[in-house]
Amino acid sequence: MLTAALGSCLAVTLVMALSFAGIRAGMVGAGRTELLAYQLGKLDAAGTVDVLLVGDSTLGNTVEAAAWERASGRPVSSLALTGSFGYAGTLNMLRRAVRRVEPRLVVLMHTIEMPGREIEWDGLVYTAEALGDLAEAPPLAVVRGLANLDLVRETLEAALAGEQPAPARLVERDYEPQQPPRPDGVSPGVQGRRLVPEDLREDGIQLLERVGALCRERGVPCLYAHGPYVEPFCSQNGDFLEAANRRIEQAGLHLVSETPVCMPRADVGDSEDHVAPQLRDTYSALHWQLVMKEAAALGIELPSPP
């Protein structure tokens, strides 16, 4: 009986170790491998990054890092993931980034819904690079995330296949393309949510506090911008946003004023918090202005272009 139990523990430990090795190398991610691997690949190849962007699909569909580079003359990198990674993924992507580069400014951008969303701890597990990166997750969530034979299979398959080029669809937009609209021009994913202060989740705020602490430890200013959101829900969520903004500031993050930008329905893409692809340049430029306005108010200056 004891031998069987020890054997089972050893097997689970081995599976978890192999899974974590694949995750650490950006080789696996439970169906989210390609985007995560693409962003990690950019980070590993980065030399200097003066402006670092982290967040979810709101960021990926709003900001074009290359346009911000042209506007500033400084290197800008976006590590946008998806909402399923949430604040947990943002925390670990920031941890990975500051181990490699020394950004002069960090900008977080998330959907306005994020402070009220339940934490998906897999987002922390799949973005971890060191065991310490798992500290915020409940132990059972770590075991569930890593004791996964599918991740072992994916790790072995990726190891055998060797390094693969980034998918063209990701390279083209520096992010995932949006779903095409239906023939009637209406995207079924655009609904919007009515939120109230009671929807705020303490576990999410605690992750933001860890982000704020990391920013202070590294001596880098970190701004938080709410991503664009569809009207009329955007304007109707003022009480929720006021409560969220207080907690975001208390976490040590500087809020970008005038966000979220409220989008008319015609400006919305395949989700209530996604800018239509043809308007990405416009919204990217607008958010650059809002971020630089906030940075100037805080006395943050980027180095002059070389």
N, C-alpha and C positions, 0 to 999 in steps of 0.2 A: 504493500500500500504506500509506504513512504517512498520507495524507489520510484513508483509510478508518479507520485506527486512531484518528486524532484525532477523526473524526466520531463513532465509537463511544463514545469517552471522554466527549465532549461530551454525547451523548445520555444516557449513564448518569448523568452529573453532573446534568443537568437533571431526570431522573426522581427522583434522590435529593433534590434541592432541593425539588421539588414535594411529594414524600412527607413530607419533614421539616416543611415549612410546614403541611401538614394535621395531622401529629402534634402539632406545637407548639400548634396551635389547638384540639386535642382533637376534631378532625373525623373522624379515622380511627383504626383500631386492629386491623385484621385479624380481624374478627368479634367484637371485644371493645369496639367503639366506644361503645355506649350506656352501659354502666356507667362506663367511664373518663370519657366526656363529662359524665355526671351528676355524678361526684365533682369533676371540674375546675370545673364550673359552680358547685357549692356553694362551692368554695374562692375562686373569683373574686368571688362575691357576699358573702363573709364580711367582717364588720367586725372584731370582736374574737373571738379564739378563745383561751381560757385552757387548755383541755385538748384536745390534738390526738391522734387515734387513727389509726394507719396499720397496715396488715397485709393479710391475705388473707381468704378466705371464712370462716375460723374466727372472725375478728373480726366480720365482717358478720352472722354467724348467732348470735353470742353476746351482743354488746353493743348496746344501744339508746342512741344518743347522747342522745336526748331525755330518757330516764330518768336518765342521769348529770347532765344539766343540771338536772333537778328536784332531784336529791339535793344538788348543790353550789351551786345558784343562780348558776352561772357558765356562760358559753357553751362548749359542747362540740361538736366536729365530728369525724365519722368519715369517713375517706377510704378505707375498705376496698375492696380490689380482689379478685383471685382468686389461687389458688396458682400459676397459670401466669405471673403477673408476678413472684412470689417476692420475695426480698430486693432484687433489682434495682429492681423497681417501687416498693418501699417507700422505697428510697434517694432516688429521683427525686421521689416524691410529697412526701417531707419537704423536699427542696430547693425544690420549687415553693411549699410552704406557708410556709417561713420567709422567702421573698422577699416575702410578702404580709402575714403576721401575725406576732406575737411571742407564741407560746404560752408559758404558764408551766410546762406539763408535757406531755411527749410520751409516749404509751404505744404500744409496738409489740406486736401480738399475731399470732402465726403458729402454724400446726399444728406439733405436735411433730416431724413428718416433715421440716419445711423444712430444718433443718441438714444433712440427708442427701440432699437432692434436687439433681439436676443443675441448674445455672443455665441458664435460658432467657433468652438475651441480648435477645431481642425485648422482654422485660419492661422492660429499660432503655431500649431504642430508643423504644418506644411511649409512654413516660412522660417523655421528655426535653423540656425547654423551651429549653435553650441547648446549643450545641455542646459545651461543657465537661461537660454531663451525660452525654455518651457516652464519657467518658475511660476508664472501667473496662472497657468492652467490647473484645474483640479486634477489630481493624480489619475483618477479613473478616466478622465478625458484623454490624457496622454496615452494610457494603455489602450483605450479603444482606438485611438488614432494610429498607433504604431503596430499593434498586434493584428496586422492586416496582410494576409497572404497575397492579395492583389498587388500591394505595394512591393512586396518581394519579387513577384513575377515581373512587374514593370521595371524594377531596378536591374534585374538580370537581363531583361530584353534590351534595355537601354545600354547596359555595359557591353553587350555583344554587338549592338549596332554601331557603337562608337559615336563620336560627336556628329550631330546632324545640323545642317544649315537651318536658320530660322525660317519659319513659313513665310511665304511672300505676302500673305494677307496681313501679317503683323508688321512686317517691315514697311509696307506701303503707307500705313496710317500711324505707325509707331504704337498701334493698339489694335484690338479686335474690331473688325468692321461691324456695322449695325445690321440688324435684320431688315430686309427690304419691306417697304410698306405694302399693304394689301392693295388689290386693284382699285378699291374705292378710296385709297389714299389715307385711310385711317389705320393707325397702329393699334392693335388690340392690347398692347402692353401699357398704354397710357391711361392711367386711372387717377393717380394721386391719392394721398391719404390725409385725413383730418386728424391732427395730433394735438394732445393736451399735455400740460406739464407733468401729469401723473404718469405719462408714458416713458419718461426718462428712466434709464436703467443704471443702477449704481455700478454694476460690474463693468459697463462700458466706460463710465466716468473714471473708474479706477485705472483702466488701461490708458486713458488720456493722461491721467496723473503720472503714469510711468513714462509716457512720451515726454511730458513736460519736465520730469526729473532728468531724463536723458539729455534733453536740450540744454538744461542748466549745467549738467556735468561736463558737456562738451563745449559749453560757452558759445552756442550757436542760437541765434534768434529763430524761433519757430512761429510761423503765422498759421492760423486756422481759417479757412474760407469755406463757407457753405456753398455747395454747388448749385447751379441753376435748377429751378423747379417750376412745374407747370402751374399756371393760373387756372381757376381761382384759389386752389388749395394753398399756393405759396403765400398769398396775402392773408389767408384765413388761419394760418398757423403761427401768428404773432406771439401768442402767450407761450406756446411751446418753445419757440425760438428764444424768447427772452429768458426763460428758465434755463435752457441749454447754454445760452451765451454766458450766463453767470458762472456755470460750472466749468465751461471751457476756459474762461479767464482764470478761475481759481486753480485750474490744473496747471497754470503757468504758460498757457498758449495765448498769443496775441490775436484777437479776432480781427479779421479783415472787414472793415465797415462796408456797408452797402451790399453785403452778401446775406442771403442768396439773391441773385438776380432772378426776378420773376418773369417767366417766359410765357408769351402768348401761345396759344395752342399751335399756331402756324409755325412756330420756331422749334417745336418739339420733335425729337426723333422717335426711336422705337421704345422709349420708356419715359415716364414722367420727369425723370431727372437727366435725360440725355438730350443734348443739343442736336438738332438736325445736322447731318454731315455737311450739307452745303453752307451752313452758318458757323461752322467750327472756327474758321479764321476770324470772323467778327467777334464771337464770344471770347476767343482766346486773347485778342487784342484788348477787349474790354476788361478782362480779368487781370491782364498785365498792368493796366493802368490802376486798377483798384489795389493790387498788391503793392505797386510802387508808391502809391499815395499813402498807404498804411506804413510802409517801410520808412518813408520820409518823415512821417509824423513821429515815429519811434527813434529817429536818428540813425537808421540803418543805412549804410552806404555800401554798394558793391564796388569792388576795385575797378579802376578805369581799364578799358580794353587795352591789350598790349599794343 
